[in-house]
Amino acid sequence: MPNNSPKGEIVKVKFPVVVDSGRCPTCDADVNQYIRAAEKGEIALPTCCPHCGQPFAEGIKKRVWRCGKCNGVVLNFGEQRYCTHCRGELVYPKEAGYEELLAKMEKESAQATKEVK
């Protein structure tokens, strides 16, 4: 299926979730032991559910966006077009205001490019 992607693949970006009940919202697995171990400094807080792989978000400033195919971190959400790990083309989820935000970012980028020239 040709789509101008390096490997001809389109993959979705997974939304991170917030764990507020000690359970993964996706698979309902108990993650309290990992949270307690992280609070004690024994381990780093997991960025994904150890059971189902769902990415976790730790507050607004620490959201982790991951590729839906290889689970690699998406470094520049909204700007990055291809996964740096599997090279699949990234398609971002539709949410309220996303199209307007993306259009604004593209306009600012084009304007900055004009100013540099």
The first five atom37 places (N, CA, C, CB, O) and aatype in JSON, in Angstrom:
{
  "aatype": [12, 14, 2, 2, 15, 14, 11, 7, 6, 9, 19, 11, 19, 11, 13, 14, 19, 19, 19, 3, 15, 7, 1, 4, 14, 16, 4, 3, 0, 3, 19, 2, 5, 18, 9, 1, 0, 0, 6, 11, 7, 6, 9, 0, 10, 14, 16, 4, 4, 14, 8, 4, 7, 5, 14, 13, 0, 6, 7, 9, 11, 11, 1, 19, 17, 1, 4, 7, 11, 4, 2, 7, 19, 19, 10, 2, 13, 7, 6, 5, 1, 18, 4, 16, 8, 4, 1, 7, 6, 10, 19, 18, 14, 11, 6, 0, 7, 18, 6, 6, 10, 10, 0, 11, 12, 6, 11, 6, 15, 0, 5, 0, 16, 11, 6, 19, 11],
  "atom_mask": [
    [1, 1, 1, 1, 1],
    [1, 1, 1, 1, 1],
    [1, 1, 1, 1, 1],
    [1, 1, 1, 1, 1],
    [1, 1, 1, 1, 1],
    [1, 1, 1, 1, 1],
    [1, 1, 1, 1, 1],
    [1, 1, 1, 0, 1],
    [1, 1, 1, 1, 1],
    [1, 1, 1, 1, 1],
    [1, 1, 1, 1, 1],
    [1, 1, 1, 1, 1],
    [1, 1, 1, 1, 1],
    [1, 1, 1, 1, 1],
    [1, 1, 1, 1, 1],
    [1, 1, 1, 1, 1],
    [1, 1, 1, 1, 1],
    [1, 1, 1, 1, 1],
    [1, 1, 1, 1, 1],
    [1, 1, 1, 1, 1],
    [1, 1, 1, 1, 1],
    [1, 1, 1, 0, 1],
    [1, 1, 1, 1, 1],
    [1, 1, 1, 1, 1],
    [1, 1, 1, 1, 1],
    [1, 1, 1, 1, 1],
    [1, 1, 1, 1, 1],
    [1, 1, 1, 1, 1],
    [1, 1, 1, 1, 1],
    [1, 1, 1, 1, 1],
    [1, 1, 1, 1, 1],
    [1, 1, 1, 1, 1],
    [1, 1, 1, 1, 1],
    [1, 1, 1, 1, 1],
    [1, 1, 1, 1, 1],
    [1, 1, 1, 1, 1],
    [1, 1, 1, 1, 1],
    [1, 1, 1, 1, 1],
    [1, 1, 1, 1, 1],
    [1, 1, 1, 1, 1],
    [1, 1, 1, 0, 1],
    [1, 1, 1, 1, 1],
    [1, 1, 1, 1, 1],
    [1, 1, 1, 1, 1],
    [1, 1, 1, 1, 1],
    [1, 1, 1, 1, 1],
    [1, 1, 1, 1, 1],
    [1, 1, 1, 1, 1],
    [1, 1, 1, 1, 1],
    [1, 1, 1, 1, 1],
    [1, 1, 1, 1, 1],
    [1, 1, 1, 1, 1],
    [1, 1, 1, 0, 1],
    [1, 1, 1, 1, 1],
    [1, 1, 1, 1, 1],
    [1, 1, 1, 1, 1],
    [1, 1, 1, 1, 1],
    [1, 1, 1, 1, 1],
    [1, 1, 1, 0, 1],
    [1, 1, 1, 1, 1],
    [1, 1, 1, 1, 1],
    [1, 1, 1, 1, 1],
    [1, 1, 1, 1, 1],
    [1, 1, 1, 1, 1],
    [1, 1, 1, 1, 1],
    [1, 1, 1, 1, 1],
    [1, 1, 1, 1, 1],
    [1, 1, 1, 0, 1],
    [1, 1, 1, 1, 1],
    [1, 1, 1, 1, 1],
    [1, 1, 1, 1, 1],
    [1, 1, 1, 0, 1],
    [1, 1, 1, 1, 1],
    [1, 1, 1, 1, 1],
    [1, 1, 1, 1, 1],
    [1, 1, 1, 1, 1],
    [1, 1, 1, 1, 1],
    [1, 1, 1, 0, 1],
    [1, 1, 1, 1, 1],
    [1, 1, 1, 1, 1],
    [1, 1, 1, 1, 1],
    [1, 1, 1, 1, 1],
    [1, 1, 1, 1, 1],
    [1, 1, 1, 1, 1],
    [1, 1, 1, 1, 1],
    [1, 1, 1, 1, 1],
    [1, 1, 1, 1, 1],
    [1, 1, 1, 0, 1],
    [1, 1, 1, 1, 1],
    [1, 1, 1, 1, 1],
    [1, 1, 1, 1, 1],
    [1, 1, 1, 1, 1],
    [1, 1, 1, 1, 1],
    [1, 1, 1, 1, 1],
    [1, 1, 1, 1, 1],
    [1, 1, 1, 1, 1],
    [1, 1, 1, 0, 1],
    [1, 1, 1, 1, 1],
    [1, 1, 1, 1, 1],
    [1, 1, 1, 1, 1],
    [1, 1, 1, 1, 1],
    [1, 1, 1, 1, 1],
    [1, 1, 1, 1, 1],
    [1, 1, 1, 1, 1],
    [1, 1, 1, 1, 1],
    [1, 1, 1, 1, 1],
    [1, 1, 1, 1, 1],
    [1, 1, 1, 1, 1],
    [1, 1, 1, 1, 1],
    [1, 1, 1, 1, 1],
    [1, 1, 1, 1, 1],
    [1, 1, 1, 1, 1],
    [1, 1, 1, 1, 1],
    [1, 1, 1, 1, 1],
    [1, 1, 1, 1, 1],
    [1, 1, 1, 1, 1],
    [1, 1, 1, 1, 1]
  ],
  "atom_positions": [
    [[0.84, -1.17, 0.0], [0.0, 0.0, 0.0], [0.89, 1.24, 0.0], [-0.96, -0.01, 1.22], [1.39, 1.61, 1.06]],
    [[1.11, 1.9, -1.13], [1.98, 3.07, -1.17], [1.33, 4.27, -0.49], [2.34, 3.41, -2.61], [0.18, 4.61, -0.78]],
    [[2.05, 4.9, 0.43], [1.55, 6.1, 1.1], [2.67, 7.06, 1.45], [0.78, 5.71, 2.35], [2.54, 7.86, 2.37]],
    [[3.79, 6.97, 0.72], [4.94, 7.84, 0.93], [5.63, 7.62, 2.26], [4.53, 9.26, 0.81], [6.44, 8.45, 2.67]],
    [[5.33, 6.55, 2.95], [6.02, 6.18, 4.18], [7.24, 5.36, 3.78], [5.07, 5.39, 5.17], [7.17, 4.62, 2.8]],
    [[8.36, 5.46, 4.52], [9.55, 4.69, 4.16], [9.29, 3.2, 4.0], [10.61, 4.9, 5.18], [9.9, 2.56, 3.14]],
    [[8.42, 2.64, 4.8], [8.13, 1.21, 4.7], [6.72, 0.96, 4.18], [8.32, 0.54, 6.04], [6.29, -0.19, 4.11]],
    [[6.0, 2.02, 3.81], [4.65, 1.84, 3.3], [3.65, 1.42, 4.36], [0.0, 0.0, 0.0], [2.66, 0.77, 4.05]],
    [[3.9, 1.79, 5.62], [3.01, 1.39, 6.7], [2.51, 2.63, 7.43], [3.73, 0.44, 7.68], [3.24, 3.6, 7.58]],
    [[1.27, 2.59, 7.87], [0.71, 3.66, 8.69], [0.35, 3.04, 10.03], [-0.54, 4.33, 8.01], [-0.34, 2.01, 10.08]],
    [[0.81, 3.65, 11.12], [0.51, 3.15, 12.46], [-0.11, 4.26, 13.28], [1.78, 2.58, 13.15], [0.18, 5.44, 13.06]],
    [[-0.94, 3.9, 14.23], [-1.6, 4.87, 15.09], [-0.73, 5.15, 16.31], [-2.99, 4.37, 15.53], [0.08, 4.32, 16.72]],
    [[-0.91, 6.33, 16.89], [-0.22, 6.71, 18.12], [-1.17, 6.43, 19.28], [0.23, 8.22, 18.09], [-2.33, 6.83, 19.24]],
    [[-0.68, 5.74, 20.31], [-1.51, 5.43, 21.46], [-1.57, 6.62, 22.42], [-0.98, 4.18, 22.19], [-0.55, 7.27, 22.66]],
    [[-2.74, 6.9, 22.96], [-2.88, 7.91, 23.99], [-2.35, 7.34, 25.31], [-4.35, 8.37, 24.14], [-2.6, 6.18, 25.62]],
    [[-1.61, 8.15, 26.09], [-1.22, 7.68, 27.41], [-2.42, 7.76, 28.35], [-0.03, 8.51, 27.97], [-3.35, 8.53, 28.11]],
    [[-2.39, 6.98, 29.39], [-3.48, 6.99, 30.37], [-2.91, 7.37, 31.73], [-4.19, 5.61, 30.43], [-1.71, 7.24, 31.97]],
    [[-3.77, 7.83, 32.61], [-3.37, 8.2, 33.96], [-3.83, 7.1, 34.9], [-3.96, 9.58, 34.38], [-4.99, 6.68, 34.87]],
    [[-2.91, 6.63, 35.74], [-3.25, 5.61, 36.73], [-3.56, 6.34, 38.02], [-2.08, 4.57, 36.92], [-2.67, 6.89, 38.65]],
    [[-4.83, 6.34, 38.42], [-5.19, 7.05, 39.65], [-5.81, 6.13, 40.68], [-6.14, 8.18, 39.33], [-6.08, 6.56, 41.8]],
    [[-6.03, 4.89, 40.34], [-6.66, 3.97, 41.28], [-5.75, 2.8, 41.63], [-7.96, 3.45, 40.71], [-6.17, 1.87, 42.33]],
    [[-4.5, 2.83, 41.16], [-3.61, 1.71, 41.4], [-3.86, 0.55, 40.45], [0.0, 0.0, 0.0], [-3.28, -0.53, 40.59]],
    [[-4.72, 0.78, 39.47], [-5.03, -0.25, 38.48], [-4.89, 0.36, 37.09], [-6.45, -0.83, 38.69], [-5.19, 1.53, 36.88]],
    [[-4.44, -0.45, 36.15], [-4.33, 0.01, 34.77], [-5.74, 0.19, 34.21], [-3.51, -1.01, 33.9], [-6.55, -0.73, 34.29]],
    [[-6.05, 1.36, 33.65], [-7.39, 1.58, 33.11], [-7.71, 0.71, 31.89], [-7.55, 3.01, 32.74], [-8.88, 0.52, 31.56]],
    [[-6.68, 0.18, 31.23], [-6.9, -0.62, 30.04], [-7.19, -2.08, 30.36], [-5.7, -0.53, 29.12], [-8.2, -2.63, 29.92]],
    [[-6.3, -2.71, 31.16], [-6.46, -4.15, 31.43], [-6.88, -4.44, 32.87], [-5.18, -4.88, 31.13], [-7.1, -5.59, 33.22]],
    [[-6.98, -3.39, 33.72], [-7.4, -3.52, 35.11], [-6.4, -4.28, 35.98], [-8.74, -4.19, 35.17], [-6.77, -4.77, 37.05]],
    [[-5.15, -4.39, 35.53], [-4.13, -5.07, 36.33], [-3.74, -4.2, 37.51], [-2.88, -5.41, 35.46], [-3.72, -2.98, 37.41]],
    [[-3.42, -4.83, 38.64], [-2.98, -4.13, 39.84], [-1.53, -3.68, 39.64], [-3.13, -5.03, 41.11], [-0.65, -4.52, 39.47]],
    [[-1.29, -2.38, 39.68], [0.07, -1.86, 39.51], [0.57, -1.19, 40.79], [0.11, -0.87, 38.35], [1.58, -0.48, 40.76]],
    [[-0.12, -1.41, 41.91], [0.27, -0.79, 43.17], [1.68, -1.17, 43.6], [-0.7, -1.16, 44.25], [2.4, -0.34, 44.15]],
    [[2.08, -2.41, 43.36], [3.42, -2.84, 43.78], [4.5, -2.04, 43.07], [3.62, -4.34, 43.52], [5.54, -1.73, 43.66]],
    [[4.28, -1.7, 41.8], [5.25, -0.91, 41.05], [5.27, 0.53, 41.54], [4.93, -0.96, 39.55], [6.34, 1.15, 41.62]],
    [[4.1, 1.07, 41.87], [4.01, 2.43, 42.38], [4.71, 2.53, 43.73], [2.53, 2.88, 42.51], [5.47, 3.47, 43.97]],
    [[4.46, 1.56, 44.61], [5.11, 1.57, 45.94], [6.63, 1.44, 45.8], [4.57, 0.42, 46.81], [7.37, 2.14, 46.49]],
    [[7.09, 0.56, 44.93], [8.54, 0.37, 44.73], [9.17, 1.65, 44.18], [8.81, -0.81, 43.77], [10.3, 1.99, 44.54]],
    [[8.46, 2.35, 43.31], [8.98, 3.61, 42.76], [9.04, 4.69, 43.84], [8.12, 4.09, 41.58], [9.98, 5.47, 43.89]],
    [[8.03, 4.73, 44.7], [8.02, 5.71, 45.79], [9.16, 5.47, 46.77], [6.68, 5.66, 46.54], [9.69, 6.41, 47.35]],
    [[9.55, 4.21, 46.94], [10.67, 3.87, 47.83], [12.02, 4.08, 47.15], [10.56, 2.42, 48.29], [13.06, 4.0, 47.8]],
    [[12.01, 4.36, 45.84], [13.25, 4.56, 45.1], [13.9, 3.27, 44.64], [0.0, 0.0, 0.0], [15.05, 3.28, 44.2]],
    [[13.19, 2.16, 44.73], [13.75, 0.87, 44.33], [13.78, 0.7, 42.8], [12.94, -0.27, 44.96], [14.69, 0.07, 42.26]],
    [[12.79, 1.25, 42.14], [12.71, 1.17, 40.68], [12.24, 2.51, 40.13], [11.75, 0.01, 40.22], [11.72, 3.34, 40.88]],
    [[12.41, 2.71, 38.85], [11.83, 3.89, 38.2], [10.36, 3.59, 37.93], [12.6, 4.25, 36.86], [9.99, 2.45, 37.65]],
    [[9.54, 4.62, 38.01], [8.12, 4.44, 37.74], [7.94, 3.94, 36.32], [7.33, 5.76, 37.97], [8.44, 4.57, 35.39]],
    [[7.24, 2.83, 36.11], [7.08, 2.3, 34.76], [6.34, 3.28, 33.86], [6.34, 0.96, 34.79], [5.41, 3.96, 34.29]],
    [[6.76, 3.35, 32.61], [6.07, 4.22, 31.65], [4.96, 3.48, 30.93], [7.07, 4.78, 30.63], [4.14, 4.1, 30.24]],
    [[4.92, 2.16, 31.08], [3.88, 1.34, 30.46], [3.4, 0.3, 31.46], [4.4, 0.66, 29.16], [4.13, -0.06, 32.38]],
    [[2.19, -0.18, 31.28], [1.67, -1.26, 32.11], [2.51, -2.51, 31.87], [0.17, -1.52, 31.82], [2.66, -2.92, 30.72]],
    [[3.05, -3.12, 32.93], [3.84, -4.33, 32.76], [3.03, -5.51, 32.21], [4.46, -4.72, 34.08], [3.6, -6.5, 31.73]],
    [[1.71, -5.41, 32.28], [0.86, -6.52, 31.84], [0.39, -6.39, 30.4], [-0.34, -6.62, 32.75], [0.45, -7.35, 29.63]],
    [[-0.08, -5.17, 30.02], [-0.64, -5.02, 28.66], [0.15, -4.06, 27.77], [-2.07, -4.55, 28.75], [-0.1, -3.99, 26.57]],
    [[1.1, -3.31, 28.35], [1.92, -2.41, 27.56], [1.32, -1.03, 27.33], [0.0, 0.0, 0.0], [1.91, -0.23, 26.61]],
    [[0.15, -0.74, 27.92], [-0.48, 0.58, 27.75], [0.42, 1.67, 28.32], [-1.87, 0.61, 28.42], [0.81, 1.57, 29.49]],
    [[0.76, 2.71, 27.54], [1.57, 3.81, 28.07], [0.86, 4.54, 29.21], [1.93, 4.8, 26.96], [-0.35, 4.77, 29.14]],
    [[1.62, 4.91, 30.24], [1.1, 5.68, 31.36], [1.51, 7.13, 31.22], [1.59, 5.1, 32.71], [2.56, 7.43, 30.65]],
    [[0.69, 8.03, 31.72], [1.04, 9.45, 31.8], [1.19, 9.79, 33.27], [-0.04, 10.36, 31.09], [0.33, 9.46, 34.08]],
    [[2.28, 10.47, 33.61], [2.48, 10.88, 35.0], [2.29, 12.38, 35.05], [3.91, 10.46, 35.54], [3.24, 13.14, 34.88]],
    [[1.07, 12.81, 35.27], [0.78, 14.23, 35.25], [0.81, 14.76, 33.82], [0.0, 0.0, 0.0], [1.07, 14.01, 32.88]],
    [[0.56, 16.02, 33.66], [0.49, 16.6, 32.33], [1.87, 16.79, 31.73], [-0.24, 17.93, 32.37], [2.05, 16.63, 30.53]],
    [[2.86, 17.13, 32.55], [4.19, 17.43, 32.04], [4.97, 16.19, 31.63], [4.96, 18.17, 33.07], [5.98, 16.32, 30.93]],
    [[4.56, 15.03, 32.03], [5.34, 13.84, 31.75], [4.59, 12.84, 30.88], [5.76, 13.18, 33.03], [4.75, 11.63, 31.06]],
    [[3.79, 13.31, 29.97], [3.08, 12.38, 29.09], [4.06, 11.69, 28.18], [2.0, 13.11, 28.26], [5.01, 12.3, 27.67]],
    [[3.83, 10.42, 27.97], [4.67, 9.63, 27.08], [3.79, 9.16, 25.93], [5.35, 8.42, 27.82], [2.84, 8.42, 26.14]],
    [[4.12, 9.59, 24.73], [3.38, 9.17, 23.54], [4.19, 8.06, 22.89], [3.13, 10.36, 22.55], [5.4, 8.19, 22.73]],
    [[3.53, 6.98, 22.5], [4.23, 5.83, 21.94], [3.62, 5.41, 20.61], [4.2, 4.66, 22.92], [2.43, 5.59, 20.37]],
    [[4.46, 4.85, 19.78], [4.04, 4.31, 18.49], [3.13, 3.1, 18.74], [5.27, 3.91, 17.61], [3.42, 2.27, 19.6]],
    [[2.05, 3.01, 18.0], [1.13, 1.9, 18.17], [1.65, 0.58, 17.61], [0.0, 0.0, 0.0], [1.07, -0.47, 17.88]],
    [[2.73, 0.62, 16.84], [3.28, -0.6, 16.26], [4.42, -1.17, 17.1], [3.77, -0.34, 14.85], [4.37, -2.32, 17.53]],
    [[5.46, -0.34, 17.34], [6.65, -0.87, 18.02], [6.76, -0.39, 19.47], [7.89, -0.46, 17.27], [7.67, -0.82, 20.18]],
    [[5.86, 0.48, 19.91], [5.85, 1.01, 21.27], [7.02, 1.96, 21.53], [5.88, -0.12, 22.27], [7.3, 2.28, 22.69]],
    [[7.7, 2.41, 20.48], [8.79, 3.38, 20.64], [8.24, 4.75, 21.01], [0.0, 0.0, 0.0], [7.12, 5.09, 20.64]],
    [[9.02, 5.54, 21.74], [8.6, 6.86, 22.17], [8.51, 7.82, 20.98], [9.56, 7.42, 23.24], [9.43, 7.89, 20.16]],
    [[7.41, 8.55, 20.9], [7.24, 9.6, 19.9], [7.78, 10.87, 20.53], [5.72, 9.76, 19.44], [7.19, 11.4, 21.47]],
    [[8.9, 11.37, 20.02], [9.6, 12.49, 20.65], [8.93, 13.83, 20.43], [11.0, 12.55, 20.14], [8.88, 14.65, 21.34]],
    [[8.41, 14.08, 19.25], [7.79, 15.36, 18.92], [6.35, 15.13, 18.51], [8.57, 16.09, 17.79], [6.03, 15.1, 17.32]],
    [[5.47, 14.98, 19.5], [4.07, 14.68, 19.22], [3.46, 15.78, 18.36], [3.29, 14.53, 20.53], [3.61, 16.96, 18.65]],
    [[2.77, 15.37, 17.32], [2.11, 16.3, 16.43], [2.99, 16.76, 15.28], [0.0, 0.0, 0.0], [2.48, 17.15, 14.23]],
    [[4.3, 16.72, 15.46], [5.23, 17.15, 14.41], [5.92, 15.97, 13.75], [6.26, 18.1, 14.98], [6.2, 16.0, 12.55]],
    [[6.2, 14.95, 14.53], [6.94, 13.79, 14.03], [6.05, 12.99, 13.09], [7.46, 12.91, 15.2], [4.97, 12.55, 13.49]],
    [[6.49, 12.78, 11.87], [5.69, 12.08, 10.87], [5.99, 10.58, 10.81], [5.91, 12.69, 9.51], [5.12, 9.8, 10.42]],
    [[7.2, 10.19, 11.18], [7.59, 8.78, 11.12], [8.18, 8.35, 12.45], [8.59, 8.52, 9.97], [8.86, 9.14, 13.11]],
    [[7.93, 7.11, 12.85], [8.5, 6.57, 14.08], [10.01, 6.43, 13.88], [7.86, 5.19, 14.45], [10.47, 5.92, 12.86]],
    [[10.78, 6.88, 14.87], [12.24, 6.8, 14.76], [12.75, 5.38, 14.98], [12.89, 7.74, 15.77], [13.91, 5.09, 14.71]],
    [[11.89, 4.49, 15.46], [12.3, 3.11, 15.73], [11.94, 2.17, 14.58], [11.66, 2.62, 17.01], [12.81, 1.47, 14.05]],
    [[10.65, 2.15, 14.18], [10.21, 1.2, 13.15], [9.99, 1.87, 11.79], [8.93, 0.52, 13.59], [9.72, 1.18, 10.8]],
    [[10.1, 3.21, 11.72], [9.94, 4.0, 10.5], [8.53, 3.97, 9.93], [10.9, 3.51, 9.46], [8.32, 4.37, 8.78]],
    [[7.55, 3.51, 10.7], [6.17, 3.56, 10.25], [5.66, 4.99, 10.27], [0.0, 0.0, 0.0], [6.09, 5.79, 11.1]],
    [[4.74, 5.33, 9.38], [4.16, 6.67, 9.35], [3.18, 6.82, 10.5], [3.46, 6.96, 7.99], [2.33, 5.95, 10.7]],
    [[3.3, 7.9, 11.27], [2.45, 8.11, 12.44], [1.19, 8.86, 12.07], [3.22, 8.87, 13.53], [1.24, 9.86, 11.36]],
    [[0.05, 8.37, 12.54], [-1.23, 9.03, 12.36], [-1.74, 9.37, 13.75], [-2.26, 8.12, 11.56], [-1.92, 8.48, 14.58]],
    [[-1.96, 10.65, 14.01], [-2.34, 11.09, 15.35], [-3.83, 10.98, 15.57], [-1.88, 12.52, 15.58], [-4.62, 11.14, 14.63]],
    [[-4.24, 10.71, 16.81], [-5.66, 10.56, 17.12], [-6.4, 11.88, 16.95], [-5.84, 10.04, 18.55], [-5.84, 12.96, 17.15]],
    [[-7.65, 11.77, 16.58], [-8.49, 12.96, 16.43], [-9.03, 13.33, 17.81], [-9.66, 12.71, 15.41], [-9.61, 12.49, 18.51]],
    [[-8.84, 14.57, 18.19], [-9.42, 15.06, 19.43], [-9.81, 16.51, 19.22], [-8.44, 14.9, 20.64], [-9.32, 17.16, 18.29]],
    [[-10.68, 17.02, 20.07], [-11.17, 18.38, 19.92], [-10.01, 19.37, 19.88], [-12.13, 18.74, 21.05], [-9.16, 19.38, 20.77]],
    [[-9.98, 20.2, 18.86], [-8.96, 21.23, 18.75], [-7.66, 20.78, 18.13], [0.0, 0.0, 0.0], [-6.78, 21.61, 17.89]],
    [[-7.51, 19.49, 17.86], [-6.23, 18.99, 17.34], [-5.93, 19.56, 15.96], [-6.23, 17.47, 17.28], [-4.82, 20.01, 15.7]],
    [[-6.92, 19.55, 15.07], [-6.71, 20.04, 13.71], [-6.31, 21.52, 13.71], [-7.98, 19.83, 12.86], [-5.43, 21.94, 12.97]],
    [[-6.99, 22.31, 14.57], [-6.68, 23.74, 14.66], [-5.26, 23.95, 15.19], [-7.7, 24.47, 15.56], [-4.52, 24.79, 14.68]],
    [[-4.88, 23.18, 16.21], [-3.54, 23.29, 16.78], [-2.49, 22.91, 15.75], [-3.42, 22.4, 18.03], [-1.47, 23.6, 15.62]],
    [[-2.71, 21.83, 15.03], [-1.76, 21.39, 14.02], [-1.63, 22.44, 12.9], [-2.2, 20.03, 13.43], [-0.53, 22.72, 12.44]],
    [[-2.75, 23.01, 12.47], [-2.72, 24.05, 11.43], [-1.95, 25.27, 11.92], [-4.16, 24.45, 11.02], [-1.18, 25.86, 11.16]],
    [[-2.15, 25.64, 13.18], [-1.44, 26.79, 13.75], [0.06, 26.52, 13.8], [-1.97, 27.11, 15.17], [0.86, 27.39, 13.47]],
    [[0.44, 25.31, 14.22], [1.85, 24.95, 14.3], [2.49, 24.96, 12.92], [2.03, 23.56, 14.96], [3.61, 25.45, 12.75]],
    [[1.79, 24.43, 11.92], [2.32, 24.41, 10.55], [2.46, 25.83, 10.0], [1.41, 23.58, 9.64], [3.42, 26.12, 9.28]],
    [[1.5, 26.71, 10.32], [1.56, 28.1, 9.87], [2.75, 28.81, 10.5], [0.25, 28.84, 10.21], [3.48, 29.53, 9.82]],
    [[2.96, 28.61, 11.82], [4.09, 29.22, 12.51], [5.41, 28.7, 11.95], [4.01, 28.95, 14.01], [6.37, 29.46, 11.8]],
    [[5.46, 27.41, 11.66], [6.67, 26.82, 11.1], [6.97, 27.4, 9.72], [6.53, 25.29, 11.01], [8.12, 27.71, 9.41]],
    [[5.94, 27.55, 8.89], [6.12, 28.13, 7.55], [6.57, 29.58, 7.64], [4.81, 28.02, 6.74], [7.41, 30.03, 6.87]],
    [[5.99, 30.31, 8.59], [6.36, 31.72, 8.77], [7.81, 31.83, 9.25], [5.41, 32.4, 9.78], [8.55, 32.7, 8.78]],
    [[8.22, 30.96, 10.17], [9.6, 30.98, 10.66], [10.57, 30.64, 9.53], [9.77, 29.98, 11.83], [11.66, 31.2, 9.46]],
    [[10.17, 29.72, 8.66], [11.01, 29.35, 7.52], [11.18, 30.53, 6.57], [10.41, 28.14, 6.77], [12.27, 30.76, 6.05]],
    [[10.09, 31.29, 6.33], [10.15, 32.47, 5.47], [11.1, 33.52, 6.05], [8.75, 33.08, 5.28], [11.88, 34.14, 5.32]],
    [[11.04, 33.71, 7.38], [11.87, 34.71, 8.04], [13.34, 34.36, 7.96], [11.45, 34.88, 9.49], [14.19, 35.25, 7.9]],
    [[13.66, 33.07, 7.98], [15.05, 32.62, 7.92], [15.63, 32.88, 6.54], [15.15, 31.13, 8.27], [16.81, 33.22, 6.42]],
    [[14.82, 32.73, 5.49], [15.3, 32.9, 4.11], [15.6, 34.3, 3.83], [14.3, 32.41, 3.12], [16.02, 34.63, 2.73]]
  ]
}
